[in-house]
Amino acid sequence: MNTRFFNMPHFLASSPLFSGLSPEELARIATSSRIATYPKGGMVFMVGHACEAFHIVVSGQVKLFVVSQAGHEKVIEIISPGQSFAEALVFLNKPYILSAQALCDTTLVNVSKKGVYNEIEQDPHFALHMLAGISRRLHGLIQDVEGYALQNGLQRLIGYLLRDVDASSLSAQTTLTVSLPANKSTIASRLSLTPEYFSRVLHDLEAQKLIQIDRKEIHILDVQQLLVYGSK
């Protein structure tokens, strides 16, 4: 994307973290924010790097991950446009505890730690916006832990396919098309599944005529039947 004419205050206003801020507040945050581009595979940050900003995805996708001592990678989250990450880390005064990598050509807004601290000093209510963002991230992590502990692999995969469907509208939903945001091995790691198991379950669901696979497009042919199948 062409970043020369990027409207920083307008973009920040569209983020849940900053919605409701006054034009003056947005202008101050904008002065401490920078737009940056990363090629596919480019590292946004790595474990041990100094944390001097948090980040909002403008376009593209970012993978948050950790690597074990044995060299095995665990994907923590896949961040899509409009979502933010590393908000809580700017308050720890410690280096990054995980790594972030662009899954495709990606543009981010990097909001400096110094700018966040200055705004909190000027307006304590700004801290509530930051706490809301951190709380959303915590809620998501709790849901992940709950899923790993209480759901089998099939249920986790089905839940992932239906992740963007509001629970209150599931009963009225019939068909749905889901675009996988990354390759299967990355998503499998995100769900704590092996790539082989992930692929096998997808093909089993296709054989049951519950979904149709078209590369990265997953066409869910019957949402209700898919939910019933996952509850068996």
N, C-alpha and C positions, 0 to 999 in steps of 0.2 A: 504494500500500500504506500501511497505518497504521503510521507509524514510532514512535508513542508507546510501544509495548510491544516494541520491537525489542531482542532479546537480543544485544548486541554480542559478549561473550565466546564465546557459542555459535556465532555466525556465523563469527567469526575462526577458531575451532577447525576449522571445515569447510573452510577454505581450505588448499590444499597448502602455502602459505608458512608457515602457523602450526600445521599438524597435528603433534601430538607435543609441543607446548609444555605446560608444567605450568599448572594453574589460576592460580597466582600470576603467571606470565609473561603469560598471556592477559589477566589483569586489568590488568596494567600497560599492555599495548598498547591495551586497550580504552579506557583513560582518555585516550589521546592520539589516539583515532579518533573521527570524526564521521560521522553519516549525513546524506546530502544528496540532494535530489531535483532533477531537471532535466526540463523539458518537452521534447517533441519539437522538435528543432532547436536546443535550448539548448546553449551552449558550456560544456564542462567546463573547458577552458583553451585558450589560443591560443599560437602561436609567439611567443616573447619574454617571456611571463609568467614570473614567478618560480616555480620549482618548490619547493613547500613540503610536498608529500605525494605518495604514490602511491595508487592507487585499485583497489577491488575492486567488480565489478558485482554488486549484489544482485538487481535485476530490470531488464529492458529491455536495450538494446544501445547500444554506443558505437562510433563510427567514428573511427579514428586516420588522419589524412591530412596531406599537405603540399600547398602550392599553388606552382606555378612562377611565375617572373617574368611569364610570358605569361598567367597567370591560370588555367592548367589544373590541375585537382585530381587528385592521385594518392592513392588509398586504400591505406594501409599494412596495416591490419588491422581486422577487425570483432570487437569484444570482447563476449562473451555472459555470462550470469549464471554466477557462480562464478570467472570469469577475472579476473586482475589486469593492470594496465598501469602503465607509468612507474616501475617498481621501480628500474631502473638509473639513471634520471635524478636520483633523489634523492641519488645519490652524486657527481654531476658538479659540483655547486655552480655550475651554469649555468642559464640560463632554459630553458624547454621548447623543444625543437627541432622539434616538430610540434604539431598541434592535435588536439583531441578534441571530438566533438560527439555529443549524444544522438540516436539514430535514431528513438526513440519515447520516451514518458514513461519515465524511467529513475531508478533509485535506486542510489546508490553509497555505499560506505564509503570515506572518505578517511583514510588512515593518515598521520599527520604525520611529516615528516622528523625533527623533534626527538625524537619518541617512538622512532623506529627507532634513531637514534644513541644515545639513552640506554640502550636495551635491549642494544645491541651492547657498550656499555661495561660493563654489569652482567654480561652473559653472552656471551662470545665465540662460543659454539656457536650463538647466534642468527644470527650472520653466515652460517653454513652454510645456514640456511633461506632467507635472502635470495639467496645465491649460486645455490641450486638454482632459484629462480624466474627469476633473470636468465639462467641457463644454458638453461632451457626456452625463453625468448624468443629467445635467440641461435640455438638449434637450429632454431626455426621460421623465422627469417630466412634461415638458410643453406639450408633446404629451399626457400624461396621463390626465392632466387637460382639454385639448381640447376634449379628448374622453369622459370624464365624462360630460362635458357641452353640447356637440353637438351630441353625439351618444346615441342611446338607448341601452338597455342591449344586445339585439340580435346582434347589430352591433359591440359592444365591444367584445363579445365572438368570433364572426367570425374574427374580427381583430386579436384577440389573437391567434387563430388557425393558422392564416396566417402570424404571426409576423416574421417568419424567411425567408419568400419568398420575394425576391427583387421585388419592385414594377414594375420595367421595364420588368420583366419576367412573371408577372402574366398572361398576355394574352396568353402566350405559355404553361403555366402550366395546366395540365389536372387533374391528380390525385396526392395525397400527403398523407403521413402518419405522424402524429404528435404524439409525446410521451408527455403526460402530466407530468410535472416535479414534481408535488406534488399532494396531495389528492384534491378532488373537493372543499372541504370547504375552503382550503387555496387559491386555484386559484380564487374561487368566491370572497373571500375577496380582493384579488389583483385587481379584476375588479369592486369592489364596487357593487357586486351582492349578493343576498342571496344564500346559497347552494341549496335551493329548486328550485329557479328560474334557476340557472345554470344547474341543472340536467334536469329540464323540457325542457329547450331550446335544450339541447343536444339530448334528446329523440325525440323532435319535428323534429329536423334536420334529425335524423335517420329515422323517419316515412316518411319524404319527400324524402327518398333515396338519400340524399345529403352526408351523412356520414355513417360510420359503426363503432360502438363502440366495442372495444375488450379490456376490462379492462382499462388500462391507454393508450392504443393505439387508436387513432382516425384516421380512414381511410377516407380521403376526396375523395369522388367518382367523383366529378365534381367541380373543383375549380371555373370555370366561373359561373355555376349555383348557387353555394353557394354565390358568390358575388352578383348575381342578386337577390337572395332571401333576402339577407340582406339589399338591397337598396329599397325594397318595402315599 
